[in-house]
Amino acid sequence: MDGLEFYLDGQMKMPIVSYTNTYTTRKFEDIEKGFHKAEWRYVKNEIMAKGKDRAQINVRSIVCI
């Protein structure tokens, strides 16, 4: 399955999200103060060569308290 994964400090926080017509909202509240590495990875399954092979990320806000 093709899709997008999200990692925070090398730990997967959001498994593969495949094609969808709507936006998906995610909220992470267990993040400690300090510097962090946020990483989005596009995963491609070579067996199924369908679709547009792309992902769209729309970050509306990042709130640090």
N, C-alpha and C positions, 0 to 999 in steps of 0.2 A: 504494500500500500504506500502511495506517495503521501507526503504531508509535512507538516511543520512540528518541530519539537522545541521546547524551551528549557534551558538549563540555567541554574543559578549556582555559581561557584562549583561547576562541574557536576552538580546533582540535578537529575531530571525533575522538573516541576510540572511539566505539561507534556504528556505523551503525544504521539502522532495525532494531528488534527488533519483530516482529509478534506476534500472539497465540501464547501458549505456555501449557501447563499446569504447567510447572515454573519454578522460579527459575533465573536465569542469573547466574553469578558472573563478575565481571570483576576483574582485578588489574592495576594500573598501577604499574610500578616505575621508570619513567624521569622522575619528577617531581623537579625541583630544589627546594631549600629556598626558603622565602619564601611570600608570599601568592599565592593562585590563585583563579580564578573557576570554579566548577563549575556547569554548566548542563544541565538535562534539558529536551528539547523534544519535545512530542507533535506528530507530523506527521499530518495528516488528508488523505486522498485523497477529494475530493468526489465522484468518479465512483462509487465503491463505498460506498454508504450502509448498510453492514451492521455488525453488532457493537455493542458498548456504548460505543465511543469513550472509552476510559479506559486509564490505565496505572497500575500500582502499583509504587512504589519502596520497597524494604525495605533500608535501609542498616544492616548489622550492625556494621560497624566501619570507622573511618578511622584508620590507624596512621601516625604521623609519626615518622621516625627521624632 
